[in-house]
Amino acid sequence: MAKELESGKQLPEKKIRIGAITATIWRNESKSKEGETYTYRTVSFGRSYKDKSGVWQSTNSLRINDLPKASLVLSKAYEFVSFDSVDEEEIQ
């Protein structure tokens, strides 16, 4: 089940950050055509930076030096989703 605030806004299941690079894992629920509820995950990806006026911004564009960190963050996100899915299947 997706985590929510009292306001009804969904919280991420997990955030993985290395420096300015972040992967956010979201747990979602939907219903199939047959009416069965199922869970799936999505991953948001971005890089934080300060603009010229010192205000924090976010982008999904990467610099060459960001690529090793991006690779590691995405690998960790995949690891989390894969192992967590295996654990859920073992429980059922």
N, C-alpha and C positions, 0 to 999 in steps of 0.2 A: 504494500500500500504506500502511496506517495505521501511524504511528510508535508504538512501544511501549517501555516501560521493561523492565528485566530482570525485574521482578515480573509482567510481563504486562499491566500497566495501560496503557491507551491514552493517548497524548499528543495534545493538540490540534495540528492542522495549522498554525493561526495564531491569534493573539490580537490584536485591535484595541482599543486603549483610548484614550479621551479623557477625562481627569479621572477621575471615579468610574464612568463608563459603559464597559462592556466587551462586545464580541461575540467569542465563541470559535467557531472553525470546526473542525468535526470531520470527518475523512475516514473513511467507513465502506465496508465491503465486504459483499456479500450474494450469494446465488445465485438465479438465476431458476428458474422451474419446469422449464426445459429443462436446468438444471445449469450454465449459463454464469455466471461470476463477473462482477459489475459493481460499480462504485464510485459512491457518492453522498455528498453532504455534508449536514450539518445545522449549524445555527447556534444556539448558546446565547447568551442576552442577559441582562445584569444590571447592577445598580448597587450599588457598595460604599458602606458608611457605618459610622461608629463609633456604637455604642449608648451609653446613658447611663453605662455603666461603662467605656467606652473600648475595648471589644472590637469588632474588625472583624466586620461582618455583610454578608450579601448579600441582595438582593431583586430582584424583577422589576417592582416598582412604581416609577413615576417621578413626580417633581415637575414642575410646569410649567416650571421653569428647566432641567430635564434634557432637555427635548424637542429643542432644536436639536442638542445633542451626540449624542443617541440617533439622530436622523435621519442625521447625518454618519457615525456608527459603522456603522449598518446599510447605508448607501450604500457605504462602503468595503468592508464584508464582501461585499456583492453584487458589487461590482467585482472583488474578488479571486477569488471563486468563478466568475464569468462568464468572466473573461480566462483563468484557469487551465484551465477546461473547454475553451475554444477551443484553447489550446496543446496539450492532450492529444489533441483530435480531429485537429489538424494532424499530430501525430507518427504517429498510427496509419495 
